[in-house]
Amino acid sequence: MDVKDSNGNILNDGDTVNVTKDLKIKGMAKTLKRGVPIKGIRLTNSPDEVECRIGKSQIVLKTCFLKKA
């Protein structure tokens, strides 16, 4: 199963990605701003989602809002 970012690049475990759009995350007080790098992503069973850690929170993000750094 290939997991691709918004530009069509293949993502792997441990990659660093950037957010392409400001995202309001449910349960968090702050929003993820555009261009924020996220290090060490983990792939899930779904090709449209990746798991990552923001601060102390574990969240799942859609790949359509990410691009490989």
C-alpha positions as CSV (number, residue, x, y, z in Angstrom):
1,M,0.0,0.0,0.0
2,D,1.5,3.4,-1.0
3,V,0.7,6.4,1.1
4,K,1.0,9.6,-0.9
5,D,1.1,13.3,0.2
6,S,-0.8,16.1,-1.5
7,N,1.8,16.4,-4.3
8,G,1.9,12.6,-5.0
9,N,5.2,11.8,-3.2
10,I,5.4,8.5,-1.4
11,L,5.5,8.8,2.4
12,N,7.4,6.3,4.7
13,D,7.6,5.8,8.5
14,G,9.8,8.4,10.1
15,D,9.5,11.0,7.3
16,T,9.2,14.7,8.0
17,V,6.2,16.5,6.5
18,N,4.9,20.1,6.4
19,V,1.3,21.2,6.9
20,T,-0.2,22.9,3.7
21,K,-3.2,24.5,5.4
22,D,-4.1,25.9,8.8
23,L,-5.8,23.0,10.7
24,K,-8.0,23.3,13.7
25,I,-7.5,20.1,15.7
26,K,-10.4,18.9,17.9
27,G,-9.5,18.7,21.6
28,M,-6.5,21.0,21.2
29,A,-6.5,24.7,22.2
30,K,-4.1,25.8,19.4
31,T,-4.3,25.3,15.6
32,L,-1.6,23.9,13.4
33,K,-0.3,26.7,11.2
34,R,0.6,26.3,7.6
35,G,4.2,25.3,7.0
36,V,4.8,23.7,10.5
37,P,7.2,20.7,10.1
38,I,6.1,17.4,11.7
39,K,8.8,14.9,12.3
40,G,8.6,11.2,12.7
41,I,5.2,10.3,11.1
42,R,3.9,6.7,11.4
43,L,1.8,5.1,8.7
44,T,-1.7,3.6,9.6
45,N,-3.8,1.0,8.0
46,S,-5.5,3.7,5.9
47,P,-3.6,5.1,2.9
48,D,-5.3,8.5,3.5
49,E,-4.1,9.0,7.1
50,V,-0.8,9.2,9.1
51,E,-0.2,9.3,12.8
52,C,2.0,11.8,14.5
53,R,2.9,13.5,17.7
54,I,2.3,17.2,18.4
55,G,3.7,18.1,21.7
56,K,2.4,15.5,24.1
57,S,-0.7,14.7,22.0
58,Q,-1.0,11.8,19.5
59,I,-3.1,12.8,16.5
60,V,-4.1,11.4,13.1
61,L,-3.8,13.7,10.1
62,K,-5.1,13.3,6.5
63,T,-2.4,13.1,3.9
64,C,-4.2,15.6,1.6
65,F,-3.1,18.4,4.1
66,L,0.6,17.3,4.2
67,K,3.6,17.5,1.9
68,K,6.9,15.8,2.2
69,A,9.7,18.1,3.5
